[in-house]
Every structure is written in structure tokens, then in C-alpha cells.
Amino acid sequence: MKKIIIGIHGLKNKPAKQISEKWWKSSILDGLQRYGSEIQDFQFELVYWADLEYENPLDPKITDPDDPLYIENPYVPSSYISNPEATKDIKKKLFNKIENGLDKLFLKNSNIGGIEKIVDTTLKHMFMDLDAYYNGHCKVKKDLVARSAFRKRLADILKKHRNKQILLIGHSMGSIIAYDTLTQDIPKFKIDTFITIGSPLGFSLIIKKILLEQNKEINPEAKADTPDNIISDWFNFADLDDKITMNYNLANDFLFSKRKVKPVDIIINNHYEYKGEKNPHKAYGYMQNEKFAEVIEMFLKKKTSYFSKFLEKIKR
């Protein structure tokens, strides 16, 4: 069976689809090369929804940083020198305590009130695309409900490749769109592997929204469903310096599926840097990482029992 990797981008405006698609694939190839893989090509397609929210795409030809179409963080080949990943045990313990506190705060009951309204208002100002997804219409295609339109883009591309073995990558808000599409729009459509990078899916308010949609009881111990249409694995990559992934531990928030799949959390260092400025949330840096590349190679080579082998390597 032929294989394809499909990606879906996250928040904010992006370069045009052709450019973004090229940069995503280049980043994955960078990671494979760094990992020492012999793979030099594969089929890739990017699910692009920025044009539903923004009139014009970001333009790599614009050099004025004050221009709204200037690209602050373009694709650049990774330049970091491979070395053992630095541990962040202290930060993990801190984030675990914060997550437990937020779960107790947000998951007390099914009502949306008090601090949640404040957080919702903050999200509206900081992440307008996310607010549109949950609450409104597309800013460009104003007749379309944003949530349905974003998910339709992904569902259509997945269906187009229905006869292939699919690895789906969701970055940032793209991971929310991907999760909702798999669970609600095409629950019987099967994909082989799901990868989330820089994902906010573990954030307590997002979990609450998911639980409400799944008609589950709301309490601090409640867990959301893992999509049953993921055949092999769900890998969640997070950098603890990425503010979007503060609730990095998705394994605590999702149940095993009927196929015995749930998120496997993998902490990495996202080394993306441009003009001396680091951005640990950038998709390119996640995809250039060797651990990410290992999963990609195992999918493309279709190694048997790679899930157990991968876990053993992570433990070592």
C-alpha cells in the first residue's frame, strides 16, 4: 500500500500553500537526514486553511518587519549540533502541578463561568483563529462556519487519499482540528499514525470543550476519547519551553481506544532559531528533531512492532 504524510498547520497567517507545503516537507527531510535515514523523498500534502481567515498570505519577498505580510519565522535548515537532549525534570514536575490545579479549577462541573470566561476572553484576544473555530464564522469566507470549514478541508484531503496508508501531523491548533475531524466528522475513516506537535489539546479548557462534545461527565478525573480510527499509534511531541504545550502530558487526558491506542508523550528540544531568536513552538523545529524523524522513518519503512521498539528506545 502506498504511503502519504499529511500535515495540518496551526494558528495565524501563513505563506501560500505551495510554499508552506514545501517548507514542511523540507523540515521533515532535514530531520530524516539528521537521524541518518536513507529516505530522500515521500508523498506529502499540507491541509491549508489560512486563506479562510486571511485575505493575503505571508510573503517571503517582503523584507520590512513592519509589513503585516512579513514572515517573522520562515523555514531555515536546522543548524544545531546533535547532542543528548537536555532533561527538564524540574519543569515537568512544575507543569504537572499546574495541570492538576487547572484540572481541579476547570473540570469541577459542566458550567462555563467565572475564571473560564476570563480565560475565554483572553483566548479571543490572543488567538483569534481559535476563537473563530469555537465561536464564529470565517473572516474571509464569511458565510462559512469556521469550525466546519476548517475540518472539511482536512476531511476532504484524507478522503482523497483513502486508499493509502496515512500518517497525519497536527501542529498547534491544527492538532485540535485534526482530533475533532477524526472523532466527529469521519470516525470510521482509518489512519495509521497520528502525530501532534506543539499541541494545546491537554489544556484544561480545551479538554472540557471536548468532554462536553462527547457528553461525558465533567470532573477532574475525566478523560477524553482517543479516536478509534487511529490504527497504530498517537505520538505527542512537546518542548517544555513551548508555552502552548504547558499541559504536555496528553497520556493523562485521553483514554485507550478500542484498538488500545492512546497518546505517547515524547519530550524533545525544539531548536528552531532565526536571526538569533528562538521559537520552541515552531513546526519546523519539531519536524527537524531526530526523535520525530525516527517515527517518520518507521512509518515509511513500515517496520513491524515498531511501537514497542520505539518505546524501548525512549526508555533507554
NORRACOR-V612819 format. One record per pair of residues at least 24 apart in sequence whose ideal C-beta (glycine too) atoms are under 7 Angstrom apart, sorted by sequence separation. I is the first residue (numbers start at 1). GAP is how many residues later the second one is. D is the distance in Angstrom with one decimal. If there is no record, write none. Layout:
i = (I | I)
gap = (GAP | GAP)
d = (D | D)
//
This chain:
i = (21 | 154 | 175 | 176 | 21 | 166 | 167 | 176 | 266 | 20 | 151 | 155 | 166 | 167 | 168 | 169 | 170 | 171 | 172 | 175 | 150 | 154 | 165 | 171 | 172 | 230 | 234 | 236 | 238 | 240 | 20 | 158 | 167 | 169 | 172 | 226 | 231 | 233 | 234 | 236 | 242 | 17 | 151 | 170 | 224 | 226 | 228 | 230 | 234 | 235 | 236 | 237 | 238 | 239 | 151 | 155 | 159 | 176 | 223 | 224 | 225 | 226 | 227 | 228 | 234 | 236 | 239 | 17 | 155 | 158 | 223 | 226 | 228 | 230 | 233 | 235 | 237 | 239 | 223 | 151 | 226 | 14 | 194 | 226 | 5 | 9 | 13 | 199 | 244 | 191 | 242 | 243 | 3 | 4 | 5 | 6 | 7 | 8 | 9 | 190 | 191 | 192 | 193 | 241 | 242 | 3 | 7 | 189 | 191 | 192 | 193 | 194 | 195 | 196 | 197 | 4 | 6 | 9 | 13 | 16 | 19 | 187 | 188 | 190 | 239 | 15 | 183 | 187 | 195 | 14 | 15 | 130 | 204 | 13 | 14 | 34 | 129 | 183 | 198 | 200 | 203 | 13 | 15 | 182 | 202 | 198 | 199 | 202 | 207 | 30 | 182 | 198 | 202 | 27 | 30 | 34 | 179 | 202 | 266 | 26 | 201 | 237 | 202 | 23 | 237 | 15 | 235 | 172 | 233 | 134 | 232 | 53 | 53 | 198 | 53 | 55 | 198 | 52 | 53 | 54 | 119 | 197 | 53 | 52 | 198 | 51 | 52 | 116 | 197 | 52 | 52 | 107 | 52 | 106 | 106 | 195 | 49 | 103 | 107 | 102 | 106 | 110 | 49 | 47 | 193 | 47 | 192 | 110 | 109 | 172 | 47 | 107 | 45 | 107 | 171 | 107 | 107 | 11 | 104 | 12 | 103 | 11 | 11 | 167 | 95 | 8 | 92 | 98 | 99 | 91 | 99 | 6 | 95 | 6 | 88 | 95 | 96 | 6 | 4 | 4 | 6 | 3 | 10 | 11 | 2 | 3 | 4 | 5 | 6 | 7 | 8 | 9 | 10 | 11 | 1 | 10 | 1 | 5 | 10 | 9 | 8 | 8 | 8 | 88 | 85 | 86 | 85 | 10 | 80 | 78 | 76 | 74 | 73 | 73 | 82 | 73 | 75 | 78 | 34 | 35 | 31 | 34 | 37 | 27 | 31 | 30 | 31 | 35 | 39 | 42 | 24 | 28 | 31 | 34 | 35 | 27 | 37 | 23 | 27 | 31 | 32 | 39 | 31 | 35 | 24 | 32 | 31 | 32 | 28 | 10 | 3 | 3)
gap = (24 | 24 | 24 | 24 | 25 | 25 | 25 | 25 | 25 | 26 | 26 | 26 | 26 | 26 | 26 | 26 | 26 | 26 | 26 | 26 | 27 | 27 | 27 | 27 | 27 | 27 | 27 | 27 | 27 | 27 | 28 | 28 | 28 | 28 | 28 | 28 | 28 | 28 | 28 | 28 | 28 | 29 | 29 | 29 | 29 | 29 | 29 | 29 | 29 | 29 | 29 | 29 | 29 | 29 | 30 | 30 | 30 | 30 | 30 | 30 | 30 | 30 | 30 | 30 | 30 | 30 | 30 | 31 | 31 | 31 | 31 | 31 | 31 | 31 | 31 | 31 | 31 | 31 | 32 | 34 | 35 | 36 | 36 | 36 | 37 | 37 | 37 | 37 | 37 | 38 | 38 | 38 | 39 | 39 | 39 | 39 | 39 | 39 | 39 | 39 | 39 | 39 | 39 | 39 | 39 | 40 | 40 | 40 | 40 | 40 | 40 | 40 | 40 | 40 | 40 | 41 | 41 | 41 | 41 | 41 | 41 | 41 | 41 | 41 | 41 | 42 | 42 | 42 | 42 | 43 | 43 | 43 | 43 | 44 | 44 | 44 | 44 | 44 | 44 | 44 | 44 | 45 | 45 | 45 | 45 | 46 | 46 | 46 | 46 | 47 | 47 | 47 | 47 | 48 | 48 | 48 | 48 | 48 | 48 | 49 | 49 | 49 | 51 | 52 | 55 | 56 | 60 | 72 | 74 | 75 | 75 | 76 | 79 | 83 | 85 | 85 | 85 | 86 | 86 | 86 | 86 | 86 | 87 | 88 | 88 | 89 | 89 | 89 | 89 | 92 | 97 | 97 | 98 | 98 | 99 | 100 | 101 | 101 | 101 | 102 | 102 | 102 | 104 | 106 | 106 | 107 | 107 | 108 | 109 | 109 | 110 | 111 | 112 | 112 | 112 | 113 | 115 | 116 | 116 | 117 | 117 | 118 | 119 | 132 | 145 | 146 | 148 | 148 | 148 | 149 | 150 | 151 | 151 | 152 | 152 | 153 | 153 | 155 | 157 | 160 | 160 | 161 | 161 | 161 | 162 | 162 | 162 | 162 | 162 | 162 | 162 | 162 | 162 | 162 | 163 | 163 | 164 | 164 | 164 | 165 | 166 | 169 | 170 | 179 | 183 | 183 | 184 | 188 | 191 | 193 | 198 | 200 | 201 | 206 | 208 | 209 | 209 | 210 | 254 | 255 | 256 | 256 | 256 | 257 | 257 | 258 | 258 | 258 | 258 | 258 | 259 | 259 | 259 | 259 | 259 | 260 | 260 | 261 | 261 | 261 | 261 | 261 | 262 | 262 | 263 | 264 | 265 | 265 | 268 | 273 | 296 | 297)
d = (6.9 | 6.3 | 3.9 | 6.8 | 4.1 | 4.3 | 6.0 | 6.2 | 5.8 | 5.7 | 5.9 | 5.5 | 5.8 | 4.4 | 5.3 | 4.7 | 5.2 | 5.1 | 4.8 | 5.6 | 5.0 | 4.8 | 4.9 | 5.6 | 6.8 | 6.6 | 5.7 | 4.5 | 6.6 | 6.3 | 6.4 | 6.5 | 6.7 | 6.6 | 6.9 | 4.8 | 6.4 | 6.3 | 6.6 | 6.8 | 6.3 | 6.4 | 6.0 | 6.8 | 6.2 | 6.0 | 4.8 | 6.9 | 4.8 | 5.3 | 5.0 | 5.2 | 5.9 | 6.0 | 4.5 | 5.0 | 7.0 | 6.7 | 5.9 | 5.3 | 5.8 | 6.4 | 6.5 | 4.9 | 6.7 | 6.8 | 6.0 | 4.0 | 5.3 | 6.0 | 5.8 | 4.1 | 6.4 | 5.0 | 6.7 | 6.1 | 5.6 | 4.0 | 4.7 | 5.3 | 5.6 | 4.3 | 5.0 | 4.8 | 6.1 | 6.6 | 5.5 | 6.2 | 5.4 | 6.3 | 4.4 | 7.0 | 7.0 | 4.4 | 4.9 | 5.4 | 5.0 | 4.0 | 6.7 | 5.0 | 6.1 | 5.2 | 5.2 | 4.2 | 4.5 | 6.9 | 6.8 | 5.8 | 6.9 | 5.1 | 5.2 | 4.4 | 5.0 | 4.7 | 4.7 | 6.7 | 6.5 | 6.9 | 4.3 | 4.3 | 6.6 | 6.8 | 6.5 | 5.5 | 4.4 | 5.4 | 6.5 | 6.0 | 6.9 | 6.3 | 4.7 | 5.6 | 6.9 | 6.7 | 6.0 | 6.8 | 6.2 | 5.0 | 5.4 | 5.1 | 5.0 | 5.4 | 6.2 | 4.0 | 3.3 | 5.4 | 6.4 | 6.5 | 5.5 | 5.6 | 5.7 | 5.8 | 6.4 | 6.3 | 5.4 | 6.5 | 6.9 | 5.0 | 6.5 | 6.1 | 5.9 | 5.6 | 5.2 | 3.5 | 5.8 | 6.4 | 5.5 | 6.0 | 5.3 | 6.9 | 6.6 | 5.7 | 6.6 | 5.0 | 6.2 | 6.0 | 6.8 | 4.3 | 5.0 | 6.8 | 5.7 | 6.3 | 6.2 | 5.6 | 6.2 | 6.6 | 5.3 | 6.3 | 4.0 | 6.9 | 5.5 | 6.3 | 6.9 | 3.9 | 5.5 | 6.6 | 4.8 | 5.3 | 6.0 | 4.1 | 5.4 | 6.4 | 5.0 | 5.3 | 5.4 | 4.7 | 6.8 | 4.5 | 5.7 | 6.9 | 5.3 | 5.5 | 6.0 | 5.8 | 4.3 | 4.8 | 6.1 | 5.8 | 4.9 | 6.6 | 4.6 | 5.0 | 6.6 | 4.8 | 6.7 | 5.6 | 6.5 | 6.6 | 4.9 | 4.6 | 6.8 | 6.1 | 5.5 | 6.8 | 4.5 | 6.4 | 6.8 | 7.0 | 5.2 | 4.8 | 6.0 | 6.2 | 4.5 | 5.4 | 4.7 | 4.6 | 5.8 | 4.8 | 5.2 | 4.3 | 5.2 | 5.9 | 2.7 | 4.7 | 6.5 | 4.5 | 4.9 | 6.7 | 4.7 | 5.3 | 3.8 | 5.9 | 5.5 | 6.7 | 6.4 | 6.2 | 5.4 | 6.9 | 4.0 | 6.1 | 5.7 | 6.7 | 5.5 | 5.4 | 6.8 | 5.5 | 5.3 | 4.1 | 6.7 | 4.6 | 5.5 | 5.6 | 6.4 | 4.3 | 4.6 | 4.6 | 5.9 | 3.8 | 6.1 | 5.7 | 6.9 | 4.9 | 6.6 | 6.5 | 6.0 | 4.0 | 4.8 | 6.7 | 5.3 | 5.5 | 4.8 | 5.7 | 3.6 | 6.6 | 6.9 | 6.3 | 6.9 | 6.3 | 6.0 | 7.0 | 6.9 | 6.0)
//
